[in-house]
Amino acid sequence: MDPTESPPIETSPIDSWIQNPAENNGPLMSVVTWCLVSVAGTCLATRLGIRQYQGQLWFDDATLVISWLLLLAQVIVNQLSINIGYGKHTLDLDFTKVDLMMVYGAAELTIYTVAIAMSKISFGISLLRLTKGWTRYIVCFAITTLAIFAIPATIIPWVQCKPLAKTFVDFLPGKCYNKKPSVKYGQFQAIWSAMMDLCLALLPWQIIWGLQMRLAEKIGVGVAMSLGIFAGATSIIRSTYIQKLTVQDVSYESYNAIIWATAECSMTIVAISIPVFRVFFKKAIQTARTGYSSSKSRSRTDPSNNASAHNRISIRQFSKKTPDTLISDNFSKKGFGSESQSYVQLDDLVINEQTQQRRATSSSSSDAQPDSSVRQIPTSPV
């Protein structure tokens, strides 16, 4: 044997293997993964609809769409693998289909690794438009390392054993390299992913803390934009199950690793979408309240004072508009990723990309005076 080559791992005696056709984790994997990808897809579709309505579709949305499509592909491949026996004990498998099952398994590991990385990179791309200086360098570092560290994890499943079927059934003829280094790297990659989630989740707090906003609004925006912490938590949980991909009865024991990998990508997509929901529904509620107040005021107004009442209602309606409503007039709706967009908005943060000036769309009059460049008070007489 070549001295530079890793020693082949020892095979397990077949006597220690379990055979029980009644035990099957495949249905559980199928139900959970399809539910997760459906929830993520619903949130993503809602996000895209809102962003399209606001004329703010950009490359972060495209990256998130690619991530979800990869997640969907992973769940489909997983289902194909389940259909031919994945989830059963190894001795209960149809050995004529083990080669195909292992191809599905390796493809699944590759796909979900890329999907997870892309979902986190999408949030990093969003933050690139909201940051400057040292915070932007941190975001670039996170994006770069997430992409680089994902590459080996996509290759390892294909080169671990020859033939691939021996990854599932180690008593088959062939050769496998020591699986411990690959397990350690997989755990490192998952933990690093969690650390980058935490890092990217904390950056919005640095951005909003210096803005003129009420404390409650700062906390609300910060929490909404920091939900990636939950994706980091799922990544840590996933790291504890990676070793299940190398156990003796991998077909039966590895279901938790697949479920938590799907959960991590789904959680990231949901967490990135929530800030868009928050500002949209907040504006919808404000519009509904304004309309209700206006109709109520008109019903109580004397007909002889219609003109003055109309002026009072108009001013009241204007005073309740937030800067983001006015800024939205500056958004270009010419197409995806158009460079003519002067402003970018994420939750209650609005950034002028030309001047890098940051504003909060939820500033209260008690905390800060409105910026004259954003809000223009009409000069018509009251």
C-alpha positions, 0 to 999 in steps of 0.5 A: 500500500502507498504510504501516503494513502489512508489505511482502509477501515476494517469491516464489521462482522455480518453477525452484528448487523440487525435485520427487522423489516418492520422498522423503517425511518423512511416515512418519517423522513419523507413527511418531515422533509416535505413539510419543511420544504413546503413551509420554506417555499410558502415563505419564499413565494410571499417574500418574492410577491412583496418584493415584486410589488415594492419593486425591490427584487435583487440578487439576494432574492435570486440567490434565495430562489436557487437555494430553495430549488436546490432544497426541493431537489434534495427532498426529491432525491431523498424521496427517490432513495426512500422509494427503493428502501432508504430508511430500512436496516441495511440487511433489509435492502434490495442489494441490487439497488444499493448502488443506485441508492448510494448515488442518490445519497451522495447527490443528496449530501452534495445538494443540501450542502450547497443549498445551505451555503446559498441560503446563508450567502443570500442574507450576506448579500442583503447585508452588503447593501446595508453595511459599509466600512469594517462591517462590510468586510465582515460580511464579505469574509462570511460569504467567502468562507461559507462558499469555500468551506462548502466545497470539500463537503460536496466532494467527500461523499463521492470519494469516501469509498470505492465502490460507492455502495460500500459506504452503505454496506461495508462488508461488500468488496472494495475499499473505504478510507478512514471516515473519521477525518471526513466526519470531523470536517463535516462537523467543523463545516456545520459549526462554522456555518452556525458561527457565521449565522450568529455573526450575520445576525448580530450585524443588524444591531450595529446598524440600527443602534445609531439610528434615531428610532424608539427603543421598542422599534430598534428591538423589533427590527433587530429581532426580526433581522436576527432570526438567523440565530435559529438557523445557527442552532439547527446547524449545531444540532445537525453537526451532532448527527453527522457521525450517523452518516458513517455508522454501520447501519447507515441506511437506518441510522442517518435519518436525523442528519437528513432531517436536520440538514433540511431544517437548517436550510428551511429555517434560514429561508424563513428567517430571511423572509420574515423582515420583509413580512414585518414591514409590509404588514406593518404598512398595511395595518397603518393604511387600514387604520388611516382609512378607518379614521378618515371615514369615521371623521368624514361621517361626523363632519358637518356638510357646511364644513366639507372643505375645511374637513377635507384639508384636516383629513389630508394633513392627518393622513400625511402626518401618519405616513412614514418615510418609507411610503414616500421613499418608495416613489424613488424605487425603480420598477424597471427590472430585476437588479436594476442599478437605477434603484437609489434606495434599498430597504430591509425591514425598517432600514432604508439605505441610499446606495449613492450616498450610503446614508442610513435612515429608519422608516419607523422614526417617531416624531418624539425621538427625531425630526423627519429629514427634509430630503425624505419627507416634504410638508405640503404648503397648501393652506389649512 
